[in-house]
Amino acid sequence: MALKAVHVSDVPSLDHLPDNNSFSLYSTGFSTGVDLSPAGSKSDEFVVIGHRGNGMNVLQSSDRRMRAVKENSIMSFNAAAKFPLDFVEFDVQVTKDGCPVIFHDDFILSAENGTVFEKRVTDLSLSEFLSYGPQKDTGEQGKPLLRKIKDGKILKWDVERDDPLCTLQDVFQKVEPTLGFNIELKFDDHIVYEEDYLVRVLQAVLKVVFEYAKDRPIIFSSFHPDAAKLVRKLQSTYPVYFLTNGGNELYYDLRRNSLEEALKLSLENGLHGIVSEVRAIFRNPGAVTKIKESNLSLITYGRLNNVPEAVYMQHLMGIEGVIVDLVEEITQAVSDMIQPSKVAEDEGITTEEKREGDSKPKFSQLELTFLLKLIPELIQI
């Protein structure tokens, strides 16, 4: 098997209730066992999810792929849909007038007469939010859109193919209908939210989802432990996953600081799976067995998911899917490297027998040798 590495030095890692009658509004039943593959999906067992659509924007990167198309846009989602992809992941926040919109950063930046203005997305009305960047009705340019990167520098949000900002309703109505949505419920890490606020935000999101989702596959996820708990309690139709970086960064809320805490939170609150930063999994591969034996699904995110070898090893470890930026390259690698039906046929094992088998990862000696050599190099990147 020939494997070709992808250079990733320019690709950063992914980011990042009282009982009442309203809870029954979205409770329409959810069967046990989470099947991530949409009906008629292009990938039978191993799921590939496009990060913010066709990949996140890294404005300072020398890799043009990271600036090819505006992230979290209808254009990016439909660009990703051209490849054998199962879901796109995107970030949802709710404006002060109650409209769910698609945007990753907590703050939106613009400039006027040389002065930079920074406003919190959730403090804007819908019309104010949509006034930034290209304008879909006139084709003109609205307020210039800037972005603050991790080192504090402020750059022009310059991409090869730009697109207007959009709402959650827009995305349901204008994106390829067979493409699944991984809806990340986005909250500021530095704010302690009151439960009433969280409920109000989540109900605004759920209202749009239940009105427009139809048969589209949906996954909810959040780094915010209480938001994950609440959206699970507010509805029982769609799977809810807890996002964690597994200890790569530490937070005041201890529930966010390890895979063990993520597993505990998920089990205690009836969540359906965990989305972990991939380095946490490679550093603690035994967690995969614990998660799978707990009947939870496991997906990963992070820059190592743009390396085909790392994706292949996760498939061997029993991980269900990956969130990636290099959609074209990784979907091709998955198609080339991961052929579960052929493996099962060669071994005389039916798909159902494979699913019912031992949850512990199994490796050939060659694969194990490859894994042991590869992982120390990967976690140093």
Buried (B, 14 or more C-beta within 10 A) or exposed (E): EEEEEBEBEBBBBBBBBEEEEEBEEBEEEBEEEBBBBBEEBBBEBBBBBBBBBBBBBBBBBEBEBBBBBBBBBBBBBBBBBEBBBBBBBBBBBBBBEEBBBBBBBBBBBBBEEEEEEEBBBBEBEBEBBBBBBBBBEEEEEBBBBBBBEEEEEBEEBEBEEBBBBBBBBBBBEEBEEBBBBBBBBBBBBEEEBEEEEBBEBBBBBBBBBBEBBEEBBBBBBBBBBBBBBBBBBBBBBBBBBBBBBBBBEEBEBEBBBBBEBBBEBBEEBEBBBBBBBBBBBBBBBEBBBBBBEBEBBBBBBBBBBBBBBBBBBBBBBBBBBBBBBBBBBBBBBBBBBBBBEEEBEEEEEEEEEBEEEEBEBEBEEEBEEBBEEBBEEBBEB
